[in-house]
Protein backbone atom coordinates (compact mmCIF):
# COMPACT_ATOMS: atom_id res chain seq x y z
CA UNK A 1 0.00 0.00 0.00
CA UNK A 2 2.94 2.28 0.67
CA UNK A 3 4.36 1.65 -2.80
CA UNK A 4 0.98 2.48 -4.36
CA UNK A 5 0.81 5.69 -2.32
CA UNK A 6 4.29 6.79 -3.39
CA UNK A 7 3.66 6.02 -7.07
CA UNK A 8 0.33 7.84 -6.92
CA UNK A 9 2.15 10.91 -5.66
CA UNK A 10 4.32 11.13 -8.78
CA UNK A 11 3.34 13.93 -11.15
CA UNK A 12 3.38 11.75 -14.24
CA UNK A 13 4.16 8.14 -15.04
CA UNK A 14 3.59 8.64 -18.78
CA UNK A 15 6.30 6.98 -20.87
CA UNK A 16 5.19 8.67 -24.08
CA UNK A 17 4.25 5.41 -25.80
CA UNK A 18 0.62 6.45 -26.40
CA UNK A 19 -1.99 3.72 -26.17
CA UNK A 20 0.62 1.11 -25.22
CA UNK A 21 1.45 3.18 -22.15
CA UNK A 22 -2.22 3.67 -21.31
CA UNK A 23 -3.10 -0.03 -21.62
CA UNK A 24 0.08 -1.02 -19.77
CA UNK A 25 -0.72 1.25 -16.83
CA UNK A 26 -4.27 -0.18 -16.63
CA UNK A 27 -2.86 -3.73 -16.60
CA UNK A 28 -0.42 -2.75 -13.86
CA UNK A 29 -3.31 -1.23 -11.87
CA UNK A 30 -5.33 -4.43 -12.29
CA UNK A 31 -2.43 -6.69 -11.34
CA UNK A 32 -1.26 -4.54 -8.45
CA UNK A 33 -4.66 -4.47 -6.84
CA UNK A 34 -5.14 -8.19 -7.51
CA UNK A 35 -1.91 -8.75 -5.57
CA UNK A 36 -3.03 -6.38 -2.81
CA UNK A 37 -6.36 -8.22 -2.49
CA UNK A 38 -4.57 -11.57 -2.32
CA UNK A 39 -2.22 -10.26 0.35
CA UNK A 40 -5.15 -8.97 2.43
CA UNK A 41 -6.84 -12.36 2.09
CA UNK A 42 -3.63 -14.07 3.21
CA UNK A 43 -3.45 -11.80 6.26
CA UNK A 44 -7.11 -12.40 7.15
CA UNK A 45 -7.63 -16.07 6.27
CA UNK A 46 -6.64 -17.39 9.71
CA UNK A 47 -8.66 -14.75 11.56
CA UNK A 48 -11.97 -14.91 9.69
CA UNK A 49 -14.09 -17.56 8.02
CA UNK A 50 -13.07 -18.23 4.43
CA UNK A 51 -15.87 -16.32 2.70
CA UNK A 52 -15.60 -13.44 5.13
CA UNK A 53 -11.84 -13.18 4.65
CA UNK A 54 -12.31 -12.90 0.88
CA UNK A 55 -15.12 -10.34 1.21
CA UNK A 56 -13.17 -8.19 3.66
CA UNK A 57 -10.03 -8.43 1.51
CA UNK A 58 -11.94 -7.19 -1.54
CA UNK A 59 -13.70 -4.46 0.47
CA UNK A 60 -10.46 -3.16 2.01
CA UNK A 61 -8.69 -3.26 -1.35
CA UNK A 62 -11.55 -1.48 -3.10
CA UNK A 63 -11.70 1.17 -0.37
CA UNK A 64 -7.97 1.72 -0.67
CA UNK A 65 -8.34 2.01 -4.46
CA UNK A 66 -10.99 4.72 -3.93
CA UNK A 67 -8.72 6.57 -1.50
CA UNK A 68 -5.86 6.27 -4.01
CA UNK A 69 -7.98 7.86 -6.74
CA UNK A 70 -8.95 10.63 -4.31
CA UNK A 71 -5.27 11.14 -3.45
CA UNK A 72 -4.39 11.41 -7.14
CA UNK A 73 -6.91 14.23 -7.55
CA UNK A 74 -4.59 16.41 -5.44
CA UNK A 75 -1.41 15.58 -7.37
CA UNK A 76 -0.45 17.98 -10.14
CA UNK A 77 -0.61 16.28 -13.53
CA UNK A 78 -2.71 13.38 -12.20
CA UNK A 79 -6.41 12.81 -11.80
CA UNK A 80 -8.46 10.17 -10.10
CA UNK A 81 -11.20 8.48 -12.09
CA UNK A 82 -14.04 6.09 -11.31
CA UNK A 83 -12.86 3.94 -14.24
CA UNK A 84 -9.47 3.42 -12.56
CA UNK A 85 -11.25 2.54 -9.31
CA UNK A 86 -13.32 -0.03 -11.21
CA UNK A 87 -10.19 -1.51 -12.80
CA UNK A 88 -8.52 -1.74 -9.38
CA UNK A 89 -11.60 -3.34 -7.81
CA UNK A 90 -11.88 -5.76 -10.74
CA UNK A 91 -8.31 -6.84 -9.99
CA UNK A 92 -9.19 -7.54 -6.36
CA UNK A 93 -12.36 -9.41 -7.37
CA UNK A 94 -10.46 -11.52 -9.89
CA UNK A 95 -7.92 -12.46 -7.25
CA UNK A 96 -10.75 -13.40 -4.89
CA UNK A 97 -12.38 -15.61 -7.53
CA UNK A 98 -9.09 -17.33 -8.27
CA UNK A 99 -8.37 -17.84 -4.58
CA UNK A 100 -11.82 -19.28 -4.03
CA UNK A 101 -11.46 -21.61 -6.99
CA UNK A 102 -8.01 -22.91 -6.10
CA UNK A 103 -8.46 -22.92 -2.32
CA UNK A 104 -11.52 -25.11 -2.76
CA UNK A 105 -9.49 -27.53 -4.87
CA UNK A 106 -6.78 -27.80 -2.19
CA UNK A 107 -9.02 -27.67 0.89
CA UNK A 108 -12.81 -27.79 0.56
CA UNK A 109 -13.24 -26.33 4.05
CA UNK A 110 -11.01 -23.30 3.30
CA UNK A 111 -13.25 -21.85 0.58
C-alpha positions as CSV (number, residue, x, y, z in Angstrom):
1,X,0.0,0.0,0.0
2,X,2.9,2.3,0.7
3,X,4.4,1.7,-2.8
4,X,1.0,2.5,-4.4
5,X,0.8,5.7,-2.3
6,X,4.3,6.8,-3.4
7,X,3.7,6.0,-7.1
8,X,0.3,7.8,-6.9
9,X,2.1,10.9,-5.7
10,X,4.3,11.1,-8.8
11,X,3.3,13.9,-11.2
12,X,3.4,11.7,-14.2
13,X,4.2,8.1,-15.0
14,X,3.6,8.6,-18.8
15,X,6.3,7.0,-20.9
16,X,5.2,8.7,-24.1
17,X,4.2,5.4,-25.8
18,X,0.6,6.4,-26.4
19,X,-2.0,3.7,-26.2
20,X,0.6,1.1,-25.2
21,X,1.4,3.2,-22.2
22,X,-2.2,3.7,-21.3
23,X,-3.1,0.0,-21.6
24,X,0.1,-1.0,-19.8
25,X,-0.7,1.2,-16.8
26,X,-4.3,-0.2,-16.6
27,X,-2.9,-3.7,-16.6
28,X,-0.4,-2.8,-13.9
29,X,-3.3,-1.2,-11.9
30,X,-5.3,-4.4,-12.3
31,X,-2.4,-6.7,-11.3
32,X,-1.3,-4.5,-8.4
33,X,-4.7,-4.5,-6.8
34,X,-5.1,-8.2,-7.5
35,X,-1.9,-8.7,-5.6
36,X,-3.0,-6.4,-2.8
37,X,-6.4,-8.2,-2.5
38,X,-4.6,-11.6,-2.3
39,X,-2.2,-10.3,0.4
40,X,-5.1,-9.0,2.4
41,X,-6.8,-12.4,2.1
42,X,-3.6,-14.1,3.2
43,X,-3.4,-11.8,6.3
44,X,-7.1,-12.4,7.2
45,X,-7.6,-16.1,6.3
46,X,-6.6,-17.4,9.7
47,X,-8.7,-14.7,11.6
48,X,-12.0,-14.9,9.7
49,X,-14.1,-17.6,8.0
50,X,-13.1,-18.2,4.4
51,X,-15.9,-16.3,2.7
52,X,-15.6,-13.4,5.1
53,X,-11.8,-13.2,4.6
54,X,-12.3,-12.9,0.9
55,X,-15.1,-10.3,1.2
56,X,-13.2,-8.2,3.7
57,X,-10.0,-8.4,1.5
58,X,-11.9,-7.2,-1.5
59,X,-13.7,-4.5,0.5
60,X,-10.5,-3.2,2.0
61,X,-8.7,-3.3,-1.3
62,X,-11.5,-1.5,-3.1
63,X,-11.7,1.2,-0.4
64,X,-8.0,1.7,-0.7
65,X,-8.3,2.0,-4.5
66,X,-11.0,4.7,-3.9
67,X,-8.7,6.6,-1.5
68,X,-5.9,6.3,-4.0
69,X,-8.0,7.9,-6.7
70,X,-9.0,10.6,-4.3
71,X,-5.3,11.1,-3.5
72,X,-4.4,11.4,-7.1
73,X,-6.9,14.2,-7.6
74,X,-4.6,16.4,-5.4
75,X,-1.4,15.6,-7.4
76,X,-0.4,18.0,-10.1
77,X,-0.6,16.3,-13.5
78,X,-2.7,13.4,-12.2
79,X,-6.4,12.8,-11.8
80,X,-8.5,10.2,-10.1
81,X,-11.2,8.5,-12.1
82,X,-14.0,6.1,-11.3
83,X,-12.9,3.9,-14.2
84,X,-9.5,3.4,-12.6
85,X,-11.3,2.5,-9.3
86,X,-13.3,0.0,-11.2
87,X,-10.2,-1.5,-12.8
88,X,-8.5,-1.7,-9.4
89,X,-11.6,-3.3,-7.8
90,X,-11.9,-5.8,-10.7
91,X,-8.3,-6.8,-10.0
92,X,-9.2,-7.5,-6.4
93,X,-12.4,-9.4,-7.4
94,X,-10.5,-11.5,-9.9
95,X,-7.9,-12.5,-7.3
96,X,-10.7,-13.4,-4.9
97,X,-12.4,-15.6,-7.5
98,X,-9.1,-17.3,-8.3
99,X,-8.4,-17.8,-4.6
100,X,-11.8,-19.3,-4.0
101,X,-11.5,-21.6,-7.0
102,X,-8.0,-22.9,-6.1
103,X,-8.5,-22.9,-2.3
104,X,-11.5,-25.1,-2.8
105,X,-9.5,-27.5,-4.9
106,X,-6.8,-27.8,-2.2
107,X,-9.0,-27.7,0.9
108,X,-12.8,-27.8,0.6
109,X,-13.2,-26.3,4.0
110,X,-11.0,-23.3,3.3
111,X,-13.2,-21.8,0.6
